[in-house]
C-alpha cells in the first residue's frame, strides 16, 4: 500500500507584521561624487532624482546592517527572535560564496535554529523573498519568517563610471511575515528575461582574480590575474533599462493589481523599486494612479539600494506618517537578470 503524505497545516493566509530599516551613518551628497566624474549636481538630479545616498563604513557590514534592520522589524511585529522559523536574505553584495550570511544573521539575533538561506535576485530580491515567506507560512514550514533585503553597493560602484557612479547606496530593510486571517499578500507576478542579462551586470567575474592552480590543469603552473585588472563593479545600459522598466514593468504592475482584484482607485500606496525618480514618475503616469495614492520616492535621499529599496521605502513611509497600518500597497521590484516581482500587500 502506498503511503499518503499528510496535508499541511499552515495558516490560511500570510501578512507583513512588522518592518524595520537601517541606513548607514555616512551621508554622501552629489558633490562628493562629482570629485570623480565630469558632471553636475543638476545633471544627476535631473537624470535620477538622487541628491544624497548612504554609504556604509568598515564596521557596517552586510550582516551588521541586517541585524539592525531585523531587530526593528521583530520589535514592530511584537514577536521574539525565538519564534522565527526561517530567515531569507536577498543580497548581491555579500562576497563570501559560502556560508550564507542568513545563518550569521539568524545567530546574531538569537533566532535559535531556523532555516536560513540567501537568494540572489537583484533589485527584485525583496519580492522573491516575500513570496517564499508567504509560502512557508501558509504551508506550515514556518510560523514567522524574517525577510531581509540588504546591500553594500558602494563596494560595487565604479566612481569613474559617469553612468552609474551616482546611483547606488547602502542599507538594509527587513520585514516579518506571519499568519493572517484574511488575504494580506496578493499573488506574485514574477519572472525573468534572460535575453537581457547584459543590460545590468557585474563587469568582471570573480574567477578573473584567481592566482592559485586550476583544478584539472595539465601542470603546476599558476593562473595569474592581470596586474592592472579593475575591481568588479555594477554597470548598466541606462537607456535600455529605462525603457524596459517604464513600459514592461508598468504592465507587470497592472497584472499584479488584476491578480489581487484591486484597481488603481483602491490603492493607498505605491512602493516601486527605488531605481530612479524618472522611472517612478513614468510608472505612476502609465498606471494612471490617482493623485491621492502615496508614492514612495525614497531614492532622493537613499539612492538605489537594490534588494533593500522596497522595505526601506516602506519603513520610511510608515515612520513619517505618509502611509499607515492597514493601507493597501502595490510593490514592484525589477533589475539585474533581468528579473521582476510585483504584488499587492496590506501594510503592517
LOVO-491386 format. One record per residue: residue in one letter; x, y, z of N, C-alpha, C in turn. Coordinates in steps of 0.1 Angstrom, whole numbers, plus 5000, padded with zeros to 4 digits. Layout:
BEGIN
AXYZXYZXYZ;...
This chain:
BEGIN
X500849885000500050005000500950135000;X500650224991501450344990501050445002;X502150485009501950575020501450715015;X500550775023500050905019500651015028;X501051125021501651235028500551315035;X500751345047499751425054499551565048;X498451625048498251765043498951865053;X499351975047499952075056498952145064;X499452205075498552275084499052415087;X499352485076499852625078498652715080;X499052845081498052955082497252965069;X495953005070495153025058495753135049;X496353235055496953345047498153395055;X498853485048500053545054500053695053;X500753765062500753915061502153965066;X502454085062503654155068503254215081;X503954165092503654205105504454325111;X505654335106506454445111507554475100;X508154595101509154635092510254715099;X511454705094512554785100513554815090;X514354925092515354965082516555015089;X517655005082518955065087519655135075;X519955265077520755335068522055375074;X523155355067524455385073524655525077;X525555555087525755685092526155785082;X527055745073527655845064526755875053;X526456005051525656055040526556115030;X526356075017527256125007526456204997;X526756334996526056424987526656414973;X525856464963526356454949527756524947;X527956624955529256704954530456604956;X530256504965531356414967531556324954;X530456284948530556204936531256284925;X531056414924531556494913533056514914;X533656474925535156474925535756374916;X534956274911535456164903534956164889;X533856234886533256234872533056374868;X533056394855532756524848531256534847;X530556604857529156614857528756734865;X527456734870527056844878525956794887;X525656864898524556824907523256834900;X523156934892521856954884521656834874;X522656794868522556684858522156554866;X522856524877522556404884521056404889;X520656514894519256524900518256514888;X518556574877517656564866517556424859;X518656354860518656214854518156114863;X518356134876518056024886517156064897;X517156194900516356244912517156224925;X518356184924519156154936519956274941;X519856304954520556424959521656374969;X521356264976522256204986522056054986;X523055984991522955844994523755815006;X523555695012524255655024525255545020;X526555565024527555465022528055405035;X528155275036528555205048530055225051;X530355235064531655235069532155095071;X533455085074534054945076533354855085;X532754915096532054835106530654805102;X530154875092528754855088528654745077;X528854625081528954515071527454475067;X527354385057526054335053525354275065;X526054195073525454125085525054235095;X525954325098525654425109524354505105;X524354555093523154635088521954545089;X522054425085520854335085520354315099;X521254295109520854265123520154385128;X520654505125519954635130518554645124;X518354615111517054625105516154515110;X516654395112515954285117515354305131;X516254365139515754395153514554485154;X514554585145513454685144512254615139;X512354525129511254455123510554365133;X511454295141510954195151510254275162;X510754385166510054465177508754515171;X508754565159507554615153506454505151;X506854385149505954275148505354225161;X506154255172505754215185505954065188;X506954005182507353875184508753865190;X509153745194510553725199511353665188;X512753685188513553615178513453465178;X513153405189513053255190511853205182;X510853285179509753245172509953235157;X511053295152511353295138511753155133;X511053115123511252975117512152975105;X512353095099513153095087513653235085;X514953255079515553375076515953375061;X515353465054515653475039516353615037;X517553605031518253735028518553745014;X518153855008518453884994519553984993;X520653954987521754044985522654004974;X523354094967524354064957525754114962;X525754164974527054224979527554164992;X527254034994527853955004528953874997;X530153904999531253854990531753714993;X531253655004531553515006530553424999;X531053334991530253244984529453154994;X530153115004529553035015530353055028;X529753045039528253015042527453135039;X526153115038525153225036525253315047;X525053445045525053545055523853535064;X522753475059521553455066521753375079;X522753275079522953195090523653275101;X524553365097525153455107524153555113;X523253605105522253695110521353625120;X520953505116520053425125520653405139;X521953375139522653355151522753485159;X523053595152523253725159521953775166;X520853745159519653805165519053705175;X519653595177519153495187517953415183;X517953385170516753315165516753165167;X517753115173517852965175518352895163;X517552805158517952715147516952725135;X516752845130515752855119516452805105;X515552775096516152765082516652905078;X517752905071518453035068519153015055;X518853115046519553105033519553235026;X520453255016520553375008519953354994;X519353454988518953454974519553564967;X519753544954520353654945519353684934;X518553784936517553824926517653974924;X518854034926519054174924517954264930;X517554364922516554464928515154404929;X514954284924513654214927513654124939;X514854124945515054024956514154024967;X513654144971512754154982511354084979;X510954114967509754044962509853894962;X510953844957511153704957511153644971;X511853714980511953674994510553675001;X509753774998508453795004507553674999;X507653644986506853534981507253394987;X508553374989508953254996508453245010;X508553365017508053365031506553335032;X505753395023504353375023504053225021;X504753155012504653015010504952935022;X506052965029506352895042505352905052;X504753025054503753055064502452975061;X502052975049500752915045500952755044;X502152705042502252565041502652495054;X502952585064503352535077504752515080;X505652545070507052525072507652615083;X507052735085507452835095506252915098;X506152955111505053045115505453185113;X506753225115507153355112508453355104;X508553435094509753435085510253585085;X511553595087512353715086512853735071;X512453835064512853865051513753985051;X514953985046515854095046516354125032;X516354255028517054295016518154385021;X519354355017520554435022521554445011;X522154565010523254585001524354675006;X525554655002526654745003527154774988;X526254844981526654864966527754954964;X528155034975529355114974530555034971;X530554904975531654814972531654774958;X530554794950530554754936530254874927;X530654994932530455114924531755164918;X531755184905532955244898532755394899;X533555464907533355604909533755684896;X534455614887534755684874533855664863;X532755584866531755554855530655664856;X530655744847529755864847528255824847;X528055704842526655654841526055594853;X526955544862526455474874527055524887;X528055604887528755644900527855704910;X526855774906525955844915524755764919;X524555644914523255574915523155504929;X524255434933524055334943524255374958;X523555314967523655344981523655214988;X523855225001523855105010522755115020;X522354995026521354995036520754855037;X519854835047519154715049517754745053;X516854665047515354665051514954525054;X514054515064513554385069512054385072;X511454275070510054255074509854115080;X508854105089508453985095507153945088;X507153825082505953765076505353665085;X504053675088503453575097502053545093;X501353465101499953425098498953535098;X497953515090496853615089495553545087;X494453615091493053555090492453595077;X492953685069492453725057493553755047;X493353755034494453785024495053915026;X496353915028497154035031498354055022;X498753945015499753945005499153884992;X499053954982498453904970499253814962;X498753754951499553674942500753754937;X501853684935503053744929503153724914;X503353834907503553824893505053844892;X505753744888507253744887507753674875;X509053694872509553634860510953684857;X511453644846512853684842512853704827;X513853784822514153794808515653784806;X516053664806517553634805518153684792;X517453714782517953764769518553904771;X518153964782518554104785519654104797;X520253994799521153984811522354084810;X522754114798523854204797523554354800;X522354384801521954524803522354574817;X522354484827522854524841523654404845;X524954434848525854314851527054364859;X527654264865528954284871530054284860;X530954384861531854404850532854284848;X533354234859534354124859533954014868;X534053894863533753774872534853754882;X534553704894535453684905536653594901;X536353494892537453404889538553464881;X538353584876539353654869540553694878;X540353684891541353724901542153604906;X541753484901542353364906543853354903;X544653334914546153314912546653184917;X545753094921546052964926545952864914;X546552744915546452644905545052604902;X544752584889543352554885543152394886;X542152354893541952204893541752144879;X542352034877542251964864543252014854;X544152114858545052164848546152064845;X546952084834547951994829549251994837;X549452104845550652114852550552204864;X551652234871551652304884551552454882;X551652504869551652644866550452714872;X550652834877549552914883548953004873;X547653034876546853124867546953264874;X547553354868547753484874546853594869;X546253664877545353774873546153894868;X545653964857546354074852546654174863;X547854234862548254334873547354454873;X546854504861546054624861544554604861;X544154484864542754454864541954544874;X540854594869540054684878539154594887;X538754644898537854574907536454574901;X535754464903534454444897533454554902;X532654594893531554704896530354664888;X529254724892527954704885527854814874;X527554764862527354854851526054834844;X525554924837524254904830524154984818;X523254944809522955014797521655104800;X521955224804520955314810519655324802;X519755354789518555384781517755254780;X518455144777517755014776516954974788;X517654994800516954964813515855054815;X515955184812514955284814513655244806;X513855214794512755174785512055054790;X512854954794512254824799511454854812;X512054924821511354954834510055024832;X510155134824508955214822507755144815;X508055074804507055024796506654874801;X507654794802507354654806506954634820;X507554704829507254684843505954754847;X505454854840504154904842503154794839;X503354714829502454604826502454504837;X503654474842503654374853502954424865;X503154554868502454614880500954604878;X500454624866499054614863498554474865;X499354374861499054234862498954194877;X499754254885499754224900498454284906;X498054404901496754464906495654374902;X495654324889494554244884494454114892;X495654054895495753924902495153934916;X495354054922494854074936493454124936;X492854154924491454204924491354344929;X492454424926492554564931492654654919;X491954764919492154864909493054984914;X493555064905494355174909493655264919;X492355274917491555364926491455304941;X491755174942491655104955492955124963;X494055164956495355174962495455294971;X496255274982496655384991498055424989;X498955324985500355344984500955274973;X501955334966502755264956504155274960;X504755154961506155144965506955064955;X507455134944508255064934509755064939;X510454974932511954974935512455114932;X513355164942513855294941515055304932;X514855294919515955294910516355424905;X515255504902515455634895514155704896;X514155834899512955914901512155924888;X512855934876512155944863511455814860;X511955694864511255574862510055564871;X510155614883509055614893507855694887;X508255824883507255914878506555864866;X507355804857506755754844505855634847;X506155544857505255434860503955484866;X504055584874502855644880501955694869;X502555764859501755814848501155704839;X501955604836501455494828500355414835;X500455394848499455324855498255404858;X498355534856497255624858496755624873;X497755634882497455624896496755754900;X495755754908495055874913496055954921;X495756084922496656174929496756154944;X495756084950495656064964496555944968;X497055864958497955754961499355804965;X499755764977501155804982502155724974;X503155794969504155724961505555734968;X506155624970507555624977508555684967;X509255784972510355854965511555864973;X511855754980512955744989514355754982;X514355734969515555734961516255864962;X515555974965516156114965517256114976;X517056054987517956064998518655935002;X518255824995518855694998519655634986;X519355684974519955624963519255484960;X519855414950519355284946520055184955;X519355114964519855014973519454874969;X519054854957518754724951517654654960;X518054534965517054454973516554524985;X517254614990516854685003515854805000;X515754844987515054964985513554964989;X512854854986511354854989511154855004;X511754765012511454765026511954895033;X513054955028513555085033512455195030;X511955195018510955295015509655275023;X509355145024508155115032508255165047;X509455135052509655175066509655325068;X510155395059510155545060508755605058;X507955555049506655595047505755585060;X505955465066505155445078505755525090;X507055545091507655615102507255765101;X507155815089506855965087505355995086;X504555885087503055915086502555935072;X503355915062502855925048501955805045;X502155695052501355575050501055525064;X499955445065499555395078499255245078;X499255185089498955045091497555015084;X497554915077496254875070496054925056;X496955015052496855065038497154955028;X496554975016496854875005497954934996;X498954854994500154904987500454804976;X500854864964501354794953502854804954;X503554694954505054694955505554614942;X506654674937507254604925508754624925;X509554524923510954524922511354474908;X512454534903512954494890514354534888;X515154444881516554474880517354364873;X518654354877519554264870519054124869;X519254074857518753944853518353924839;X517453994834516654094841515554014848;X515154054860514153984868513154084874;X511954034878510954124884510054054893;X509354124902508354064911507454174916;X506154154915505154254919504054184926;X503554254937502454204944501754324951;X500554294957499854394964499754344979;X500054434988500154395002499354495011;X499054445023498454535033499654575042;X499854695044500954745052500754715067;X501954685074501854645088501454765097;
